Amino acid sequence: MDNPLRNRRIVITGVLVHWEREQCERMLERLGARTTGTVSGRTTLVIVGDGPGAKLEKAREKGVATMTEMEFIEQVLEPAYLLWKAQN
């Protein structure tokens, strides 16, 4: 099974409840994703925390997939981490 975060471009918007933004970005990058601060045509996912702003609007305009912080943790991050841990 391939790493679901490999080569993904992820943007975080809003305030995360479960961790610091920098901590989240480091973990995402360690699992193979690339984090950026702006939504572009290359963005594959926007993680939406509390109080999202213009980044969420831009993601919707561009048709970029969005997930809440909890959806992301449960559906993407936990499985990716388990896969990464098994491989390392």
N, C-alpha and C positions, 0 to 999 in steps of 0.2 A: 504494500500500500504506500502511495506517495504522500509526502508531507503536504497537507492542505494549505499551508502558509507559504511554501516555497514560491518565490517570485511574485507574491501578492504585494500590491501597493496599498497601504492602509493609512487612513487619516483618522485622527481622534478629534471629536468635537464635544464641547461641554465638559462638565466636571465629573470625573470618575469617582465612584463611591468606594470601590474595593481596593484601589491602589493609587499610588502617585503616577501621574502621566509619564514621567521619565522612566519609572520602573516598568511600566507597561510597554513602552517603546523598546526598551532594552530586551525584554523577554520576546517580543514579537520579532525583533531582528535576530536574536539568537535562534529562533525557530525558523528562520529563513525568509521572513517578510521584510519589506522595506517600508519604513514609516516616513511620511512627509507631512508638512504643515498646511498644504493647500490641496484642494480638490481639483483634479485635472482630468483630461480624457484618459490618462493612464491609471487613474485611481480605480482599484477593484472593490474596495470596501470602505465604508465610513462607520466607525464605532461611535455610537451616540450616547453620551453621558447626560447628566442633568443640565438643563439650561443651554441646549445647543443654540448656535447662532447661525451666521450666514453660511457656514460650511455645510450645514444640513440642507439649506435651501439650494445651494449650488449642486450638491449631490443629487437632489431630486430633479433639478433642471437637466442634469447630464445623464440621468437614468442609472446612477451608480447605486449598487446594493448598499443597504444600511442595516445595522443590527444594534439593538440596545446592548449595553455593557453585559448584562446577564445572559442574553441570548448568545453573545460572542463567547463568553466564558464557557457556557454549557455545550454549545454546538461546535465550536471551532477550537478554542484554546485548550481545553482539557484533552480532547482526542489528539491534537497535534503534540501536546506535551508528552502524553503517554507514548506516542509513536517515536518521538525524538529520544525519550529516555530509554526505550527498548533498543534503539540503534546505537546508543552511545555508552 
